Amino acid sequence: MSVDRSLPLATAFGLLVGCLLYQFLLSDWYPALAMAAVYAGTAYFYFAFDISLLGTQIKFNTRSDKIGYAIGLFGLCVSPLAMAEYTDVQQPVAIGLIVWVIGMFSFLLLATRAAHRHDLP
């Protein structure tokens, strides 16, 4: 998709996510706006470079690398829940935290794949 179409579409998607978070989960506009920006950036790379997030595969050859990767993924999966429990936040805020973490990692994965694809001849 061209930049002329992907940028406005990504901006609209980010604003939609931000509005939904503000309306249903978060009581402050500032974190909702920050998450809207993260999701807008994620959507831009998804639309502009035609990259599938579920098609992203990270492979390691050695057993110790695979174990380290599995431990790290486990930590990434449970850390938002652990932080929500540790800080004793309300359930909507905890869900907002999980949505933010998912968006953050999606953005980083898609931006990295887009950068590597852009560098290829």
C-alpha positions as CSV (number, residue, x, y, z in Angstrom):
1,M,0.0,0.0,0.0
2,S,1.3,3.5,-0.8
3,V,2.4,5.9,1.9
4,D,-0.4,8.2,0.8
5,R,-3.0,5.6,1.9
6,S,-1.1,3.8,4.7
7,L,-0.3,6.8,6.8
8,P,-3.9,8.2,7.1
9,L,-5.2,4.7,7.6
10,A,-2.6,3.9,10.3
11,T,-3.4,7.2,12.0
12,A,-7.1,6.4,12.0
13,F,-6.4,3.0,13.5
14,G,-4.3,4.4,16.2
15,L,-6.9,7.0,17.1
16,L,-9.6,4.3,17.2
17,V,-7.5,2.2,19.6
18,G,-6.8,5.3,21.8
19,C,-10.5,6.3,21.9
20,L,-11.6,2.8,22.8
21,L,-9.0,2.5,25.5
22,Y,-9.9,5.9,26.9
23,Q,-13.6,5.1,26.8
24,F,-13.6,1.7,28.3
25,L,-10.3,1.1,30.2
26,L,-8.3,4.2,31.0
27,S,-9.5,7.2,32.9
28,D,-6.7,9.5,31.7
29,W,-6.2,10.7,28.1
30,Y,-2.4,10.8,28.3
31,P,-1.7,7.0,28.4
32,A,-4.5,6.5,25.9
33,L,-2.9,9.0,23.5
34,A,0.5,7.3,24.0
35,M,-1.0,3.9,23.2
36,A,-2.7,5.4,20.2
37,A,0.6,6.6,18.9
38,V,2.2,3.1,19.4
39,Y,-0.7,1.4,17.5
40,A,-0.6,4.0,14.8
41,G,3.1,3.3,14.2
42,T,2.5,-0.4,14.3
43,A,-0.4,-0.1,11.8
44,Y,1.8,2.1,9.5
45,F,4.5,-0.6,9.2
46,Y,1.8,-3.2,8.7
47,F,0.1,-1.4,5.9
48,A,3.1,0.3,4.2
49,F,5.3,-2.8,4.0
50,D,2.7,-5.5,3.9
51,I,4.3,-7.4,6.8
52,S,2.4,-10.0,8.7
53,L,3.0,-10.0,12.4
54,L,2.0,-13.6,12.8
55,G,4.4,-14.5,10.0
56,T,7.4,-13.3,12.1
57,Q,9.6,-16.2,13.1
58,I,12.7,-16.0,15.2
59,K,14.8,-19.1,14.9
60,F,17.9,-20.1,16.9
61,N,20.2,-23.0,16.2
62,T,21.8,-23.9,19.5
63,R,19.9,-25.4,22.4
64,S,21.1,-22.8,24.9
65,D,19.8,-20.0,22.6
66,K,16.4,-21.7,22.4
67,I,16.2,-22.1,26.1
68,G,17.2,-18.4,26.7
69,Y,14.6,-17.3,24.1
70,A,11.9,-19.4,25.8
71,I,12.7,-18.0,29.2
72,G,12.6,-14.5,27.9
73,L,9.3,-15.0,26.1
74,F,7.8,-16.4,29.3
75,G,9.0,-13.3,31.2
76,L,7.5,-11.0,28.6
77,C,4.2,-12.9,28.8
78,V,3.8,-12.8,32.5
79,S,5.5,-9.5,33.4
80,P,2.5,-7.2,32.6
81,L,0.3,-9.4,34.8
82,A,2.9,-9.5,37.5
83,M,3.4,-5.7,37.5
84,A,-0.4,-5.2,37.6
85,E,-0.7,-7.5,40.6
86,Y,2.4,-6.0,42.3
87,T,1.2,-2.4,42.0
88,D,-2.4,-3.5,42.9
89,V,-4.0,-1.7,40.0
90,Q,-7.6,-2.0,39.0
91,Q,-8.6,-4.5,36.3
92,P,-9.2,-2.0,33.5
93,V,-5.8,-0.5,34.1
94,A,-4.2,-3.9,34.1
95,I,-5.8,-4.7,30.8
96,G,-4.6,-1.3,29.4
97,L,-1.1,-2.3,30.5
98,I,-1.3,-5.6,28.6
99,V,-2.7,-3.8,25.5
100,W,0.3,-1.4,25.7
101,V,2.9,-4.1,26.0
102,I,1.4,-6.0,23.1
103,G,1.4,-2.9,21.0
104,M,4.9,-2.0,22.0
105,F,6.3,-5.4,21.0
106,S,4.3,-5.5,17.8
107,F,5.7,-2.1,16.8
108,L,9.3,-3.2,17.5
109,L,8.9,-6.4,15.5
110,L,7.2,-4.8,12.5
111,A,9.6,-1.8,12.5
112,T,12.6,-4.2,12.6
113,R,11.3,-6.4,9.8
114,A,10.4,-3.3,7.7
115,A,13.9,-1.9,8.2
116,H,15.6,-5.2,7.2
117,R,13.3,-5.5,4.2
118,H,14.1,-1.9,3.1
119,D,17.8,-2.7,3.3
120,L,17.5,-5.6,0.9
121,P,18.3,-4.9,-2.8
